[in-house]
Amino acid sequence: MNDYSRENFLDLNAFRGLGEDPVYRSPELTDRPRDWPLDRWAEAPRDLGYPDFSRYQWRGLRLLKDPEAQAAFHDLLWEFRPRTIVELGVYSGGSLVWFRDLTRLMGVDCRVIGVDKDLSRCQIPASEMTDIALHEADCTDLGTLEKLLGDVAHPLLLVDDAHADTFNVMRWAVDHLLHEGDYFVIEDMIPYWHRYSPALLEQYLASFHEVLTMDMVYANASPQLDRGVFRRTAAKG
Ligand SMILES: C[S@@+](CC[C@H](N)C(=O)[O-])C[C@H]1O[C@@H](n2cnc3c(N)ncnc32)[C@H](O)[C@@H]1O
C-alpha cells in the first residue's frame, strides 16, 4: 500500500536497528558487476554498494553488532571470562551463537541465555543450541525476568539490547542478579538518550552511583557500547 490510508504504521522507533528481515542474506550488488574489469580499475566505485548493517553475520545468522562492538566484546570476554552471559533482545539469535562460540574458543565455561518477548524471529537451528537457553520474557514486566534468578552462575555479563524500560531493568538487576564485578552493558542507546534527554539520562545514571561504576577500558571502545559499560561495585554493609 503506498498511500497513508493504510491501517497501521509500524513504530519505527521501536523497530530501529533491527532491519526488517531476521534471516541473513548474502550481500547483493545491484548497480555494479561483482567481477570488475581491471582495465577500468580506476573507475570502480569506492562505496560498499549494499546496506552495511544487515551484512553483519556469524555463521549465517544475522548479528546486530558491528565489527568495533565485536572487538570490544572480544576483549571484555577474554578479560572477564564470564560463566553466564544474559542478553536481553534476541532477534535472529546470531549474537547468542557468537557469544557461545567465542567463549568456547577461549576455553571459558559459559552458558548464554537470550531473553526476548518475541522469540518467533530466532533463527538458531536446534542443532546449534548447546549451552544456549532462550527465555520468553518482557522487560517492561519485571516479574517475567524472575525465571533468570537461580539460573545464572557468576561472573555474569548482562547485555541490554532490548532497550525497553532499561533503567527499571538495571535497578532490578542490581538488586537481584548482579554480584560484585558483574557487568551491565547498555548497547546502542546512550548516544540517543544523551542527545534527546540529557538531563534525565545523567540523573538516572547518577542514581546508581553507589552500586555501579562505568568501566573506562570499554566505555569508549566502540560506538555501540558508547558510555554504556557498567560494573557492579561491592554491596554496602
Ligand atoms: C536489537 S534486537 C536484538 C539483537 C541481538 N541482541 C543481536 O545483537 O543480534 C532487539 C530485540 O529486543 C526485543 N524486545 C523489544 N522490546 C522488548 C521487551 N519489552 N522485552 C523483551 N524483549 C524485547 C525485540 O523483540 C528484538 O528481538
The ligand as an ORCA input file, in Angstrom:
! r2SCAN-3c Opt
* xyz 0 1
  C      18.326     -5.096     18.652
  S      17.382     -6.567     18.703
  C      18.478     -7.705     19.459
  C      19.664     -8.023     18.600
  C      20.629     -9.060     19.124
  N      20.927     -8.886     20.520
  C      21.938     -9.004     18.320
  O      22.912     -8.413     18.779
  O      21.956     -9.584     17.218
  C      16.188     -6.176     19.911
  C      15.243     -7.298     20.362
  O      14.616     -6.834     21.559
  C      13.339     -7.393     21.644
  N      12.497     -6.599     22.557
  C      11.930     -5.388     22.315
  N      11.207     -4.995     23.383
  C      11.328     -5.983     24.317
  C      10.808     -6.165     25.623
  N       9.983     -5.268     26.177
  N      11.139     -7.285     26.314
  C      11.949     -8.228     25.744
  N      12.456     -8.103     24.502
  C      12.160     -7.011     23.790
  C      12.835     -7.388     20.209
  O      11.820     -8.384     20.059
  C      14.112     -7.667     19.415
  O      14.192     -9.040     19.068
*
